[in-house]
Amino acid sequence: MTQVLSAREVFLALVNGVAEGRWSELPDLYAEQTHVVHPFDPLRAAALRTRDELREHFRPTDDGPRLHRRATNITIHETTDPEVIVAEFEYQGTVAETGEPFALPGIFVLRVRDGEIISSRDYFDHVTAARVRGSLDELVAAVRAAPTVT
C-alpha cells in the first residue's frame, strides 16, 4: 500500500523535482482536475486545470540556456486548514553557458488532498525568470502587445 504524501512532502517533491529537471514526474504530483494560477504572470496566462495541461506546461524544450539550480531558503508555514500550506523558497543557481548566478524567489500557496495538489497559487518574479532564460526581450514585447485590462 502506497503512503499518501503530506502537503509538505508534495511541495518538497515539486520544488526539488523542478530543480533537478524531473519534468515527466511533476504532473503526477497534481490531481487530474486541479487549479494552478500564476498571479504575477505579466501575460496573465490562463489557469492550468488538468494534469494534461500541467504535462504540457512542464514539457522541456530546447529553448534558452540550461540552468543548474537548487531549491534553497525553504520555509513551510502550516495553516489551520490541514490541506493548505504556504511555502517560501528560492531557486538559486547558474546559467550553464555563461556561469551567471541567479536567485529566483517564490511563494506557493498549495492545497493538497489525498497526496495530490488540487490548487496552487504560484508567485514568482517572472521578469527575473525571463532574464535568466534569455527571453526578457520577448516578454517585454509580448507585454507591450497585450491588450490593456481595465
C-alpha positions as CSV (number, residue, x, y, z in Angstrom):
1,M,0.0,0.0,0.0
2,T,1.4,3.4,-1.0
3,Q,1.6,6.0,1.7
4,V,-0.2,9.3,0.9
5,L,2.2,12.2,0.9
6,S,1.6,15.2,3.2
7,A,1.3,18.7,1.8
8,R,4.8,19.4,2.9
9,E,6.2,16.3,1.2
10,V,4.3,17.1,-2.0
11,F,5.7,20.7,-2.0
12,L,9.3,19.4,-1.5
13,A,8.9,16.8,-4.3
14,L,7.7,19.6,-6.5
15,V,10.4,22.2,-5.9
16,N,13.2,19.6,-5.9
17,G,11.8,17.9,-9.0
18,V,11.9,21.3,-10.8
19,A,15.4,22.0,-9.5
20,E,16.6,18.5,-10.7
21,G,14.7,18.7,-14.0
22,R,12.5,15.7,-13.4
23,W,9.8,17.1,-15.7
24,S,8.0,13.9,-16.5
25,E,7.3,13.2,-12.8
26,L,5.9,16.6,-11.9
27,P,2.4,16.3,-13.4
28,D,1.8,13.3,-11.2
29,L,2.0,15.5,-8.1
30,Y,-1.2,17.2,-9.2
31,A,-4.8,15.9,-9.1
32,E,-6.4,15.1,-12.5
33,Q,-8.6,18.2,-12.0
34,T,-6.7,21.0,-10.5
35,H,-6.4,24.8,-10.5
36,V,-3.0,26.3,-10.8
37,V,-2.5,30.1,-11.3
38,H,0.4,32.4,-11.6
39,P,-1.0,35.7,-10.3
40,F,2.2,37.7,-11.1
41,D,2.5,36.5,-14.7
42,P,2.7,39.7,-16.7
43,L,0.9,38.0,-19.6
44,R,-2.0,36.7,-17.3
45,A,-1.9,33.2,-18.7
46,A,-5.0,31.1,-18.1
47,A,-5.1,28.7,-15.1
48,L,-3.8,25.2,-15.6
49,R,-6.8,23.0,-14.8
50,T,-5.8,19.4,-15.7
51,R,-2.9,17.1,-15.3
52,D,-2.5,17.1,-19.1
53,E,-2.2,20.9,-19.2
54,L,0.5,20.6,-16.5
55,R,2.2,17.9,-18.5
56,E,2.4,20.4,-21.4
57,H,3.5,23.2,-19.0
58,F,6.4,21.1,-17.7
59,R,7.4,19.7,-21.1
60,P,11.1,20.5,-21.6
61,T,12.1,22.5,-24.6
62,D,15.5,23.3,-26.1
63,D,14.7,27.0,-25.9
64,G,17.0,29.1,-23.9
65,P,20.0,28.2,-21.8
66,R,20.5,25.2,-19.4
67,L,20.0,26.1,-15.8
68,H,21.7,24.5,-12.9
69,R,19.5,25.2,-9.8
70,R,18.6,24.1,-6.4
71,A,15.7,24.9,-4.0
72,T,17.0,26.8,-1.0
73,N,15.8,29.0,1.8
74,I,12.7,26.9,2.2
75,T,10.2,27.9,4.9
76,I,6.9,26.0,5.0
77,H,4.0,27.5,7.0
78,E,1.3,25.2,8.2
79,T,-2.2,26.7,8.3
80,T,-5.3,25.9,10.3
81,D,-6.5,24.0,7.3
82,P,-4.6,20.8,7.2
83,E,-4.8,20.7,3.3
84,V,-3.2,24.1,2.9
85,I,0.4,25.3,3.3
86,V,2.2,28.5,2.3
87,A,5.8,27.8,1.2
88,E,8.5,30.4,0.7
89,F,11.6,29.3,-1.2
90,E,14.2,30.4,-3.7
91,Y,15.8,28.7,-6.7
92,Q,19.5,29.6,-6.7
93,G,21.8,28.6,-9.5
94,T,23.8,29.4,-12.5
95,V,23.2,29.7,-16.2
96,A,25.3,26.7,-17.6
97,E,26.5,28.5,-20.7
98,T,27.7,31.7,-19.0
99,G,28.2,30.9,-15.3
100,E,25.9,33.8,-14.4
101,P,24.4,33.3,-11.0
102,F,20.7,33.8,-10.3
103,A,18.3,33.8,-7.4
104,L,14.6,33.4,-8.1
105,P,12.3,33.7,-5.1
106,G,8.9,32.1,-5.0
107,I,5.9,31.6,-2.7
108,F,3.4,28.8,-3.3
109,V,0.0,28.6,-1.6
110,L,-0.8,24.9,-2.1
111,R,-3.9,22.8,-1.3
112,V,-3.1,19.1,-1.2
113,R,-5.8,16.5,-0.8
114,D,-5.0,12.7,-0.8
115,G,-1.4,13.5,-1.7
116,E,-2.2,15.5,-4.8
117,I,-2.2,19.2,-5.5
118,I,-5.8,20.3,-6.1
119,S,-4.9,24.0,-6.2
120,S,-1.9,26.2,-6.2
121,R,-1.2,29.9,-6.4
122,D,2.4,30.2,-7.6
123,Y,4.0,33.7,-7.0
124,F,7.3,34.2,-8.9
125,D,9.4,37.1,-10.3
126,H,8.6,36.5,-14.0
127,V,10.9,39.3,-15.1
128,T,13.9,37.7,-13.5
129,A,12.9,34.3,-14.8
130,A,12.7,35.7,-18.3
131,R,16.1,37.4,-18.0
132,V,17.8,34.2,-16.7
133,R,16.3,32.2,-19.6
134,G,17.4,34.8,-22.1
135,S,13.8,35.7,-23.1
136,L,13.4,39.1,-21.4
137,D,13.1,41.0,-24.8
138,E,10.4,38.6,-25.9
139,L,8.5,39.0,-22.6
140,V,8.6,42.8,-22.8
141,A,7.4,42.7,-26.4
142,A,4.6,40.4,-25.5
143,V,3.5,42.6,-22.6
144,R,3.6,45.7,-24.9
145,A,1.5,43.9,-27.5
146,A,-1.0,42.5,-24.9
147,P,-4.4,44.3,-24.7
148,T,-4.8,46.5,-21.7
149,V,-7.1,45.1,-19.0
150,T,-9.3,47.7,-17.4
